[in-house]
Amino acid sequence: METVIIVTFKIKGLPLPIKIASQKEPSINQIYKMISDIVEANDFSGEIQFKKFLQENGQKMFIYEIGERKCVVLVEKLEKVIEFDS
């Protein structure tokens, strides 16, 4: 069965969440690098600090603070169950 990993970044101050699809689950260092890139691209100020990790039913949630902004990173594993023919 094929799986896809969806990584969603929700950062206070950004109008929409940022979603990234991958075949491999990102490491903690890769998640931090993605947050750093988002912070730099949007001229946010403040130190990035890890606050909490939650896990339930194959989903992981990482909570960070960027200065006064809250950042939630959701990592979801989706499995392909049925493939439709076109």
C-alpha positions in Angstrom: 0.0 0.0 0.0 1.3 3.4 -0.9 1.5 6.2 1.6 1.8 10.0 1.3 2.9 12.3 4.1 1.2 15.7 4.3 3.0 18.3 6.4 0.9 21.4 7.2 2.4 24.6 8.7 -0.1 26.9 10.4 1.6 30.1 11.5 -0.2 33.1 13.1 0.2 36.0 10.7 0.0 33.9 7.5 -3.4 34.0 5.8 -3.4 30.3 4.7 -1.6 27.2 6.0 1.3 25.9 3.9 1.0 22.2 2.9 3.7 20.0 1.6 3.3 16.4 0.3 6.1 13.9 0.5 6.7 10.2 0.3 9.0 10.3 3.4 8.3 11.7 6.8 10.5 14.7 7.5 12.9 14.7 10.4 12.8 17.2 13.3 15.8 19.0 11.6 13.9 19.2 8.3 10.8 20.6 10.0 12.9 23.2 11.8 14.6 24.2 8.5 11.2 24.5 6.7 10.0 26.8 9.6 13.2 28.8 9.3 12.7 29.3 5.5 9.1 30.4 6.1 10.2 32.9 8.8 12.9 34.3 6.5 10.6 34.5 3.5 7.9 36.4 5.5 10.3 38.7 7.5 9.0 37.4 10.8 11.2 38.3 13.8 11.9 36.3 16.9 13.6 33.1 17.9 12.1 29.7 16.9 11.4 27.6 20.0 10.0 24.1 20.2 7.2 23.9 22.8 5.3 20.6 22.6 4.9 17.3 20.7 1.7 15.3 20.4 1.0 12.0 18.6 -2.2 10.1 18.0 -3.3 7.6 15.4 -0.4 8.1 13.0 -0.7 11.9 13.2 2.0 14.0 14.8 1.7 17.6 15.9 4.7 19.9 16.7 4.0 23.2 18.4 6.6 26.0 18.1 6.8 29.7 19.0 8.4 32.2 16.7 8.8 35.2 19.0 5.2 36.0 19.9 3.7 33.9 17.0 2.4 30.4 17.4 3.3 27.8 14.8 1.6 24.4 14.5 3.1 21.7 12.3 0.8 18.7 11.6 2.3 15.6 10.0 -0.3 13.2 8.6 0.3 9.8 7.0 -2.3 9.0 4.3 -2.6 5.6 2.8 -3.9 4.8 -0.6 -6.7 2.3 -0.2 -8.4 2.2 -3.7 -7.1 3.3 -7.0 -9.7 4.3 -9.6 -9.2 3.6 -13.3 -9.8 6.6 -15.6 
